[in-house]
């Protein structure tokens, strides 16, 4: 599953710092996956889709990782986009 993730200003405004499932990146991914899915973002991205027997996992890009560090550190961040391949 390949995703093009667009982290918008509203994701940033509504995102929770130091949260793996409600950070701005997770909020953007929730819009791309089936309803009821579980999204976790830390050193990788994990998406658990209801009814599927496994969790989709993808590597977090360096740009996305740096965004999380800045966001969690209360530094200014801007909207951005990235692609991730989930296995």
C-alpha positions as CSV (number, residue, x, y, z in Angstrom):
1,X,0.0,0.0,0.0
2,X,1.6,3.3,-1.2
3,X,0.4,6.5,0.4
4,X,1.0,10.1,-0.5
5,X,0.7,11.9,2.8
6,X,-0.2,15.6,2.8
7,X,0.3,17.1,6.3
8,X,-1.8,20.3,6.2
9,X,-2.1,23.3,8.6
10,X,-5.3,21.8,10.2
11,X,-3.4,18.6,11.0
12,X,-0.7,20.7,12.7
13,X,-3.2,22.8,14.6
14,X,-5.1,19.7,15.8
15,X,-2.2,17.4,16.3
16,X,-1.1,16.3,19.7
17,X,2.6,16.6,20.7
18,X,4.4,13.4,21.8
19,X,1.5,11.3,20.6
20,X,2.0,8.3,18.2
21,X,-1.6,8.2,17.2
22,X,-2.7,11.8,17.1
23,X,0.3,13.6,15.8
24,X,-0.2,15.7,12.6
25,X,1.2,12.9,10.4
26,X,-1.1,10.3,12.0
27,X,-4.1,12.7,11.5
28,X,-3.2,13.0,7.8
29,X,-2.8,9.2,7.4
30,X,-6.2,8.6,9.0
31,X,-7.8,10.4,6.1
32,X,-6.2,7.9,3.6
33,X,-6.9,4.6,5.3
34,X,-10.2,2.7,5.9
35,X,-12.4,4.0,8.7
36,X,-11.7,2.3,12.0
37,X,-8.0,1.8,11.2
38,X,-5.4,2.3,13.9
39,X,-2.4,4.5,13.0
40,X,0.8,4.8,15.0
41,X,3.8,7.0,14.0
42,X,7.1,6.9,15.7
43,X,10.4,5.6,14.1
44,X,8.1,3.9,11.6
45,X,4.5,4.1,10.4
46,X,2.1,1.3,11.4
47,X,-1.4,1.0,10.1
48,X,-3.8,-1.7,11.4
49,X,-6.9,-2.1,9.2
50,X,-9.9,-3.8,10.8
51,X,-10.4,-7.3,9.4
52,X,-6.9,-7.7,8.1
53,X,-4.7,-10.2,9.8
54,X,-1.5,-8.1,9.9
55,X,-0.3,-4.6,10.4
56,X,1.0,-2.5,7.5
57,X,4.4,-1.1,8.3
58,X,6.5,1.5,6.5
59,X,9.7,3.4,7.2
60,X,9.4,7.0,8.3
61,X,11.2,9.3,5.9
62,X,14.0,11.6,7.3
63,X,11.9,14.7,6.5
64,X,8.9,13.3,8.4
65,X,11.1,12.2,11.3
66,X,12.6,15.7,11.5
67,X,9.1,17.2,11.4
68,X,8.1,15.1,14.4
69,X,11.2,16.2,16.4
70,X,10.4,19.9,15.7
71,X,6.7,19.6,16.4
72,X,7.2,17.7,19.6
73,X,9.9,20.2,20.6
74,X,7.4,23.1,20.2
75,X,9.4,24.5,17.2
76,X,7.6,26.1,14.3
77,X,6.6,23.6,11.5
78,X,5.1,24.0,8.1
79,X,2.8,21.8,6.0
80,X,4.6,19.2,3.9
81,X,4.1,16.0,1.9
82,X,5.8,12.7,1.6
83,X,5.3,9.2,0.2
84,X,5.5,6.0,2.2
85,X,5.3,2.4,1.1
86,X,3.5,0.2,3.7
87,X,4.1,-3.5,3.5
